[in-house]
Amino acid sequence: INPMREIEAGAVAVHGITNDFLQDKPVFSTLAHELVEFIAGSELIIHNAPFDISFLDYELSLCAKGFKRVADYCRVLDTLVLARQIHV
C-alpha cells in the first residue's frame, strides 16, 4: 500500500521497501472495503497489536465510507500480552 509519503531511510533499512517500489501501489482507501470484508468475523493475531491496530483504525477513519474500528469487525489477540504472561 502506498502511504502517500516518503519512506524514511531507517525504515527502508529494516524492511527494504523503497519509495520507488511504492510509487505505483494502491492507496489504503481503495482497498479498505476488501480489508474489512476479509477480517470480518475473524480473529487477528498480532504481536503488539495496539501499535498496528492504531494505524489501521486511523486509516479507516480517513476513508469517506464511514468505517468503524478494526475491533468492531473482528477479535484481536495480542501475542505480546501472551508472551508477558508466559515469561513473567
KOLKE-388452 format. One record per atom (N, C-alpha, C): residue number from 0; atom name; residue in three letters; x, y, z. Coordinates in Angstrom, 2 decimals. Layout:
{n NUM	atom CA	res ALA	xx X	yy Y	zz Z}
...
END
This chain:
{n 0	atom N	res ILE	xx 0.85	yy -1.17	zz 0.00}
{n 0	atom CA	res ILE	xx 0.00	yy 0.00	zz 0.00}
{n 0	atom C	res ILE	xx 0.90	yy 1.23	zz 0.00}
{n 1	atom N	res ASN	xx 0.60	yy 2.16	zz -0.86}
{n 1	atom CA	res ASN	xx 1.34	yy 3.41	zz -0.96}
{n 1	atom C	res ASN	xx 0.91	yy 4.33	zz 0.17}
{n 2	atom N	res PRO	xx 1.83	yy 4.71	zz 1.07}
{n 2	atom CA	res PRO	xx 1.47	yy 5.56	zz 2.21}
{n 2	atom C	res PRO	xx 1.31	yy 7.03	zz 1.85}
{n 3	atom N	res MET	xx 1.60	yy 7.36	zz 0.62}
{n 3	atom CA	res MET	xx 1.48	yy 8.74	zz 0.14}
{n 3	atom C	res MET	xx 2.40	yy 9.70	zz 0.90}
{n 4	atom N	res ARG	xx 3.54	yy 9.19	zz 1.32}
{n 4	atom CA	res ARG	xx 4.57	yy 10.00	zz 1.94}
{n 4	atom C	res ARG	xx 5.91	yy 9.28	zz 1.76}
{n 5	atom N	res GLU	xx 6.99	yy 10.00	zz 1.95}
{n 5	atom CA	res GLU	xx 8.32	yy 9.43	zz 1.79}
{n 5	atom C	res GLU	xx 8.61	yy 8.43	zz 2.90}
{n 6	atom N	res ILE	xx 9.25	yy 7.34	zz 2.54}
{n 6	atom CA	res ILE	xx 9.69	yy 6.34	zz 3.50}
{n 6	atom C	res ILE	xx 11.07	yy 6.75	zz 4.00}
{n 7	atom N	res GLU	xx 11.22	yy 6.79	zz 5.31}
{n 7	atom CA	res GLU	xx 12.49	yy 7.19	zz 5.90}
{n 7	atom C	res GLU	xx 13.56	yy 6.13	zz 5.66}
{n 8	atom N	res ALA	xx 14.79	yy 6.57	zz 5.54}
{n 8	atom CA	res ALA	xx 15.92	yy 5.67	zz 5.25}
{n 8	atom C	res ALA	xx 16.04	yy 4.56	zz 6.30}
{n 9	atom N	res GLY	xx 15.81	yy 4.89	zz 7.56}
{n 9	atom CA	res GLY	xx 15.88	yy 3.88	zz 8.62}
{n 9	atom C	res GLY	xx 14.86	yy 2.78	zz 8.44}
{n 10	atom N	res ALA	xx 13.66	yy 3.16	zz 8.00}
{n 10	atom CA	res ALA	xx 12.61	yy 2.16	zz 7.76}
{n 10	atom C	res ALA	xx 12.97	yy 1.30	zz 6.56}
{n 11	atom N	res VAL	xx 13.50	yy 1.90	zz 5.52}
{n 11	atom CA	res VAL	xx 13.91	yy 1.15	zz 4.33}
{n 11	atom C	res VAL	xx 14.99	yy 0.14	zz 4.72}
{n 12	atom N	res ALA	xx 15.89	yy 0.54	zz 5.62}
{n 12	atom CA	res ALA	xx 16.96	yy -0.37	zz 6.06}
{n 12	atom C	res ALA	xx 16.38	yy -1.58	zz 6.79}
{n 13	atom N	res VAL	xx 15.25	yy -1.42	zz 7.46}
{n 13	atom CA	res VAL	xx 14.63	yy -2.52	zz 8.20}
{n 13	atom C	res VAL	xx 13.86	yy -3.45	zz 7.27}
{n 14	atom N	res HIS	xx 12.99	yy -2.89	zz 6.42}
{n 14	atom CA	res HIS	xx 12.10	yy -3.74	zz 5.62}
{n 14	atom C	res HIS	xx 12.40	yy -3.77	zz 4.13}
{n 15	atom N	res GLY	xx 13.24	yy -2.89	zz 3.65}
{n 15	atom CA	res GLY	xx 13.66	yy -2.91	zz 2.25}
{n 15	atom C	res GLY	xx 12.63	yy -2.37	zz 1.27}
{n 16	atom N	res ILE	xx 11.54	yy -1.82	zz 1.75}
{n 16	atom CA	res ILE	xx 10.52	yy -1.27	zz 0.86}
{n 16	atom C	res ILE	xx 10.88	yy 0.18	zz 0.55}
{n 17	atom N	res THR	xx 11.09	yy 0.47	zz -0.73}
{n 17	atom CA	res THR	xx 11.56	yy 1.79	zz -1.14}
{n 17	atom C	res THR	xx 10.42	yy 2.65	zz -1.68}
{n 18	atom N	res ASN	xx 10.70	yy 3.94	zz -1.78}
{n 18	atom CA	res ASN	xx 9.73	yy 4.88	zz -2.36}
{n 18	atom C	res ASN	xx 9.44	yy 4.52	zz -3.81}
{n 19	atom N	res ASP	xx 10.46	yy 4.13	zz -4.55}
{n 19	atom CA	res ASP	xx 10.27	yy 3.75	zz -5.96}
{n 19	atom C	res ASP	xx 9.34	yy 2.54	zz -6.07}
{n 20	atom N	res PHE	xx 9.52	yy 1.56	zz -5.20}
{n 20	atom CA	res PHE	xx 8.68	yy 0.36	zz -5.22}
{n 20	atom C	res PHE	xx 7.21	yy 0.72	zz -4.97}
{n 21	atom N	res LEU	xx 6.96	yy 1.66	zz -4.07}
{n 21	atom CA	res LEU	xx 5.58	yy 2.00	zz -3.67}
{n 21	atom C	res LEU	xx 4.88	yy 2.96	zz -4.63}
{n 22	atom N	res GLN	xx 5.61	yy 3.53	zz -5.55}
{n 22	atom CA	res GLN	xx 5.08	yy 4.56	zz -6.43}
{n 22	atom C	res GLN	xx 3.79	yy 4.16	zz -7.15}
{n 23	atom N	res ASP	xx 3.69	yy 2.96	zz -7.65}
{n 23	atom CA	res ASP	xx 2.51	yy 2.54	zz -8.42}
{n 23	atom C	res ASP	xx 1.54	yy 1.67	zz -7.62}
{n 24	atom N	res LYS	xx 1.74	yy 1.59	zz -6.31}
{n 24	atom CA	res LYS	xx 0.88	yy 0.76	zz -5.46}
{n 24	atom C	res LYS	xx -0.38	yy 1.52	zz -5.07}
{n 25	atom N	res PRO	xx -1.47	yy 0.79	zz -4.79}
{n 25	atom CA	res PRO	xx -2.73	yy 1.47	zz -4.42}
{n 25	atom C	res PRO	xx -2.65	yy 2.11	zz -3.04}
{n 26	atom N	res VAL	xx -3.48	yy 3.10	zz -2.82}
{n 26	atom CA	res VAL	xx -3.57	yy 3.74	zz -1.50}
{n 26	atom C	res VAL	xx -4.58	yy 2.97	zz -0.65}
{n 27	atom N	res PHE	xx -4.49	yy 3.12	zz 0.66}
{n 27	atom CA	res PHE	xx -5.31	yy 2.35	zz 1.60}
{n 27	atom C	res PHE	xx -6.81	yy 2.47	zz 1.29}
{n 28	atom N	res SER	xx -7.28	yy 3.67	zz 1.03}
{n 28	atom CA	res SER	xx -8.72	yy 3.88	zz 0.85}
{n 28	atom C	res SER	xx -9.31	yy 3.05	zz -0.29}
{n 29	atom N	res THR	xx -8.50	yy 2.71	zz -1.28}
{n 29	atom CA	res THR	xx -9.01	yy 1.91	zz -2.40}
{n 29	atom C	res THR	xx -9.15	yy 0.43	zz -2.04}
{n 30	atom N	res LEU	xx -8.51	yy 0.01	zz -0.94}
{n 30	atom CA	res LEU	xx -8.55	yy -1.39	zz -0.52}
{n 30	atom C	res LEU	xx -9.25	yy -1.60	zz 0.82}
{n 31	atom N	res ALA	xx -9.69	yy -0.53	zz 1.45}
{n 31	atom CA	res ALA	xx -10.27	yy -0.61	zz 2.80}
{n 31	atom C	res ALA	xx -11.48	yy -1.55	zz 2.84}
{n 32	atom N	res HIS	xx -12.36	yy -1.45	zz 1.86}
{n 32	atom CA	res HIS	xx -13.55	yy -2.30	zz 1.85}
{n 32	atom C	res HIS	xx -13.16	yy -3.78	zz 1.79}
{n 33	atom N	res GLU	xx -12.18	yy -4.12	zz 0.97}
{n 33	atom CA	res GLU	xx -11.72	yy -5.51	zz 0.87}
{n 33	atom C	res GLU	xx -11.10	yy -5.97	zz 2.19}
{n 34	atom N	res LEU	xx -10.35	yy -5.11	zz 2.85}
{n 34	atom CA	res LEU	xx -9.75	yy -5.46	zz 4.14}
{n 34	atom C	res LEU	xx -10.83	yy -5.76	zz 5.17}
{n 35	atom N	res VAL	xx -11.83	yy -4.89	zz 5.25}
{n 35	atom CA	res VAL	xx -12.92	yy -5.07	zz 6.21}
{n 35	atom C	res VAL	xx -13.67	yy -6.38	zz 5.93}
{n 36	atom N	res GLU	xx -13.94	yy -6.65	zz 4.69}
{n 36	atom CA	res GLU	xx -14.60	yy -7.92	zz 4.34}
{n 36	atom C	res GLU	xx -13.73	yy -9.12	zz 4.73}
{n 37	atom N	res PHE	xx -12.43	yy -9.00	zz 4.55}
{n 37	atom CA	res PHE	xx -11.52	yy -10.10	zz 4.86}
{n 37	atom C	res PHE	xx -11.44	yy -10.39	zz 6.35}
{n 38	atom N	res ILE	xx -11.42	yy -9.34	zz 7.19}
{n 38	atom CA	res ILE	xx -11.26	yy -9.55	zz 8.63}
{n 38	atom C	res ILE	xx -12.58	yy -9.76	zz 9.37}
{n 39	atom N	res ALA	xx -13.70	yy -9.44	zz 8.75}
{n 39	atom CA	res ALA	xx -15.00	yy -9.51	zz 9.42}
{n 39	atom C	res ALA	xx -15.25	yy -10.91	zz 9.98}
{n 40	atom N	res GLY	xx -15.54	yy -10.95	zz 11.29}
{n 40	atom CA	res GLY	xx -15.85	yy -12.21	zz 11.94}
{n 40	atom C	res GLY	xx -14.66	yy -13.10	zz 12.25}
{n 41	atom N	res SER	xx -13.46	yy -12.62	zz 11.99}
{n 41	atom CA	res SER	xx -12.27	yy -13.45	zz 12.21}
{n 41	atom C	res SER	xx -11.56	yy -13.02	zz 13.49}
{n 42	atom N	res GLU	xx -10.40	yy -13.59	zz 13.71}
{n 42	atom CA	res GLU	xx -9.54	yy -13.19	zz 14.82}
{n 42	atom C	res GLU	xx -8.17	yy -12.85	zz 14.25}
{n 43	atom N	res LEU	xx -7.72	yy -11.64	zz 14.51}
{n 43	atom CA	res LEU	xx -6.39	yy -11.23	zz 14.09}
{n 43	atom C	res LEU	xx -5.42	yy -11.54	zz 15.22}
{n 44	atom N	res ILE	xx -4.32	yy -12.16	zz 14.90}
{n 44	atom CA	res ILE	xx -3.30	yy -12.48	zz 15.88}
{n 44	atom C	res ILE	xx -2.08	yy -11.62	zz 15.53}
{n 45	atom N	res ILE	xx -1.80	yy -10.67	zz 16.43}
{n 45	atom CA	res ILE	xx -0.79	yy -9.65	zz 16.14}
{n 45	atom C	res ILE	xx 0.11	yy -9.46	zz 17.36}
{n 46	atom N	res HIS	xx 1.40	yy -9.40	zz 17.13}
{n 46	atom CA	res HIS	xx 2.34	yy -9.10	zz 18.22}
{n 46	atom C	res HIS	xx 2.38	yy -7.58	zz 18.40}
{n 47	atom N	res ASN	xx 2.11	yy -7.12	zz 19.61}
{n 47	atom CA	res ASN	xx 1.99	yy -5.69	zz 19.94}
{n 47	atom C	res ASN	xx 0.84	yy -5.07	zz 19.14}
{n 48	atom N	res ALA	xx -0.30	yy -5.69	zz 19.22}
{n 48	atom CA	res ALA	xx -1.47	yy -5.33	zz 18.43}
{n 48	atom C	res ALA	xx -1.87	yy -3.85	zz 18.52}
{n 49	atom N	res PRO	xx -1.86	yy -3.22	zz 19.68}
{n 49	atom CA	res PRO	xx -2.28	yy -1.81	zz 19.72}
{n 49	atom C	res PRO	xx -1.50	yy -0.92	zz 18.75}
{n 50	atom N	res PHE	xx -0.24	yy -1.23	zz 18.55}
{n 50	atom CA	res PHE	xx 0.59	yy -0.45	zz 17.62}
{n 50	atom C	res PHE	xx 0.02	yy -0.54	zz 16.20}
{n 51	atom N	res ASP	xx -0.18	yy -1.77	zz 15.71}
{n 51	atom CA	res ASP	xx -0.66	yy -1.96	zz 14.34}
{n 51	atom C	res ASP	xx -2.11	yy -1.54	zz 14.18}
{n 52	atom N	res ILE	xx -2.93	yy -1.88	zz 15.15}
{n 52	atom CA	res ILE	xx -4.35	yy -1.56	zz 15.07}
{n 52	atom C	res ILE	xx -4.57	yy -0.05	zz 15.05}
{n 53	atom N	res SER	xx -3.74	yy 0.69	zz 15.78}
{n 53	atom CA	res SER	xx -3.89	yy 2.15	zz 15.78}
{n 53	atom C	res SER	xx -3.71	yy 2.73	zz 14.38}
{n 54	atom N	res PHE	xx -2.76	yy 2.18	zz 13.62}
{n 54	atom CA	res PHE	xx -2.56	yy 2.64	zz 12.25}
{n 54	atom C	res PHE	xx -3.76	yy 2.28	zz 11.37}
{n 55	atom N	res LEU	xx -4.25	yy 1.06	zz 11.50}
{n 55	atom CA	res LEU	xx -5.40	yy 0.64	zz 10.70}
{n 55	atom C	res LEU	xx -6.64	yy 1.45	zz 11.05}
{n 56	atom N	res ASP	xx -6.88	yy 1.66	zz 12.35}
{n 56	atom CA	res ASP	xx -8.04	yy 2.46	zz 12.76}
{n 56	atom C	res ASP	xx -7.94	yy 3.89	zz 12.22}
{n 57	atom N	res TYR	xx -6.75	yy 4.45	zz 12.26}
{n 57	atom CA	res TYR	xx -6.56	yy 5.80	zz 11.74}
{n 57	atom C	res TYR	xx -6.86	yy 5.85	zz 10.24}
{n 58	atom N	res GLU	xx -6.32	yy 4.92	zz 9.50}
{n 58	atom CA	res GLU	xx -6.54	yy 4.89	zz 8.05}
{n 58	atom C	res GLU	xx -8.02	yy 4.68	zz 7.73}
{n 59	atom N	res LEU	xx -8.68	yy 3.80	zz 8.49}
{n 59	atom CA	res LEU	xx -10.12	yy 3.60	zz 8.27}
{n 59	atom C	res LEU	xx -10.90	yy 4.87	zz 8.57}
{n 60	atom N	res SER	xx -10.47	yy 5.63	zz 9.57}
{n 60	atom CA	res SER	xx -11.17	yy 6.87	zz 9.91}
{n 60	atom C	res SER	xx -11.04	yy 7.92	zz 8.82}
{n 61	atom N	res LEU	xx -10.00	yy 7.84	zz 8.01}
{n 61	atom CA	res LEU	xx -9.80	yy 8.80	zz 6.93}
{n 61	atom C	res LEU	xx -10.66	yy 8.50	zz 5.70}
{n 62	atom N	res CYS	xx -11.16	yy 7.28	zz 5.61}
{n 62	atom CA	res CYS	xx -11.97	yy 6.89	zz 4.47}
{n 62	atom C	res CYS	xx -13.36	yy 7.54	zz 4.58}
{n 63	atom N	res ALA	xx -13.89	yy 7.95	zz 3.47}
{n 63	atom CA	res ALA	xx -15.18	yy 8.62	zz 3.44}
{n 63	atom C	res ALA	xx -16.36	yy 7.67	zz 3.57}
{n 64	atom N	res LYS	xx -16.11	yy 6.38	zz 3.72}
{n 64	atom CA	res LYS	xx -17.19	yy 5.39	zz 3.72}
{n 64	atom C	res LYS	xx -17.76	yy 5.09	zz 5.10}
{n 65	atom N	res GLY	xx -17.30	yy 5.78	zz 6.13}
{n 65	atom CA	res GLY	xx -17.83	yy 5.58	zz 7.47}
{n 65	atom C	res GLY	xx -17.47	yy 4.26	zz 8.11}
{n 66	atom N	res PHE	xx -16.25	yy 3.80	zz 7.91}
{n 66	atom CA	res PHE	xx -15.81	yy 2.55	zz 8.52}
{n 66	atom C	res PHE	xx -15.72	yy 2.70	zz 10.03}
{n 67	atom N	res LYS	xx -15.89	yy 1.56	zz 10.72}
{n 67	atom CA	res LYS	xx -15.72	yy 1.51	zz 12.17}
{n 67	atom C	res LYS	xx -14.27	yy 1.16	zz 12.47}
{n 68	atom N	res ARG	xx -14.00	yy 0.91	zz 13.76}
{n 68	atom CA	res ARG	xx -12.66	yy 0.49	zz 14.18}
{n 68	atom C	res ARG	xx -12.49	yy -1.00	zz 13.89}
{n 69	atom N	res VAL	xx -11.26	yy -1.44	zz 13.77}
{n 69	atom CA	res VAL	xx -10.95	yy -2.85	zz 13.48}
{n 69	atom C	res VAL	xx -11.65	yy -3.77	zz 14.48}
{n 70	atom N	res ALA	xx -11.59	yy -3.42	zz 15.77}
{n 70	atom CA	res ALA	xx -12.17	yy -4.27	zz 16.81}
{n 70	atom C	res ALA	xx -13.69	yy -4.40	zz 16.70}
{n 71	atom N	res ASP	xx -14.32	yy -3.54	zz 15.92}
{n 71	atom CA	res ASP	xx -15.76	yy -3.66	zz 15.68}
{n 71	atom C	res ASP	xx -16.07	yy -4.72	zz 14.62}
{n 72	atom N	res TYR	xx -15.06	yy -5.15	zz 13.88}
{n 72	atom CA	res TYR	xx -15.25	yy -6.15	zz 12.83}
{n 72	atom C	res TYR	xx -14.77	yy -7.54	zz 13.23}
{n 73	atom N	res CYS	xx -13.80	yy -7.59	zz 14.14}
{n 73	atom CA	res CYS	xx -13.19	yy -8.88	zz 14.47}
{n 73	atom C	res CYS	xx -12.58	yy -8.84	zz 15.86}
{n 74	atom N	res ARG	xx -12.16	yy -10.00	zz 16.33}
{n 74	atom CA	res ARG	xx -11.43	yy -10.09	zz 17.59}
{n 74	atom C	res ARG	xx -9.95	yy -9.86	zz 17.30}
{n 75	atom N	res VAL	xx -9.24	yy -9.36	zz 18.29}
{n 75	atom CA	res VAL	xx -7.80	yy -9.14	zz 18.14}
{n 75	atom C	res VAL	xx -7.09	yy -9.79	zz 19.32}
{n 76	atom N	res LEU	xx -6.16	yy -10.67	zz 19.02}
{n 76	atom CA	res LEU	xx -5.35	yy -11.33	zz 20.04}
{n 76	atom C	res LEU	xx -3.94	yy -10.74	zz 19.97}
{n 77	atom N	res ASP	xx -3.50	yy -10.18	zz 21.09}
{n 77	atom CA	res ASP	xx -2.17	yy -9.57	zz 21.15}
{n 77	atom C	res ASP	xx -1.18	yy -10.57	zz 21.74}
{n 78	atom N	res THR	xx -0.27	yy -11.06	zz 20.92}
{n 78	atom CA	res THR	xx 0.68	yy -12.06	zz 21.40}
{n 78	atom C	res THR	xx 1.73	yy -11.47	zz 22.33}
{n 79	atom N	res LEU	xx 1.90	yy -10.16	zz 22.33}
{n 79	atom CA	res LEU	xx 2.81	yy -9.54	zz 23.29}
{n 79	atom C	res LEU	xx 2.27	yy -9.73	zz 24.71}
{n 80	atom N	res VAL	xx 0.97	yy -9.57	zz 24.87}
{n 80	atom CA	res VAL	xx 0.34	yy -9.80	zz 26.17}
{n 80	atom C	res VAL	xx 0.54	yy -11.25	zz 26.60}
{n 81	atom N	res LEU	xx 0.33	yy -12.17	zz 25.66}
{n 81	atom CA	res LEU	xx 0.53	yy -13.59	zz 25.97}
{n 81	atom C	res LEU	xx 1.98	yy -13.88	zz 26.36}
{n 82	atom N	res ALA	xx 2.92	yy -13.31	zz 25.63}
{n 82	atom CA	res ALA	xx 4.34	yy -13.54	zz 25.91}
{n 82	atom C	res ALA	xx 4.69	yy -13.04	zz 27.31}
{n 83	atom N	res ARG	xx 4.13	yy -11.90	zz 27.68}
{n 83	atom CA	res ARG	xx 4.42	yy -11.35	zz 29.01}
{n 83	atom C	res ARG	xx 3.81	yy -12.21	zz 30.10}
{n 84	atom N	res GLN	xx 2.66	yy -12.82	zz 29.85}
{n 84	atom CA	res GLN	xx 2.03	yy -13.71	zz 30.82}
{n 84	atom C	res GLN	xx 2.84	yy -14.99	zz 31.00}
{n 85	atom N	res ILE	xx 3.38	yy -15.49	zz 29.90}
{n 85	atom CA	res ILE	xx 4.13	yy -16.74	zz 29.93}
{n 85	atom C	res ILE	xx 5.53	yy -16.54	zz 30.51}
{n 86	atom N	res HIS	xx 6.16	yy -15.43	zz 30.18}
{n 86	atom CA	res HIS	xx 7.55	yy -15.19	zz 30.57}
{n 86	atom C	res HIS	xx 7.66	yy -14.13	zz 31.66}
{n 87	atom N	res VAL	xx 6.92	yy -14.30	zz 32.71}
{n 87	atom CA	res VAL	xx 6.94	yy -13.35	zz 33.83}
{n 87	atom C	res VAL	xx 8.09	yy -13.63	zz 34.73}
END
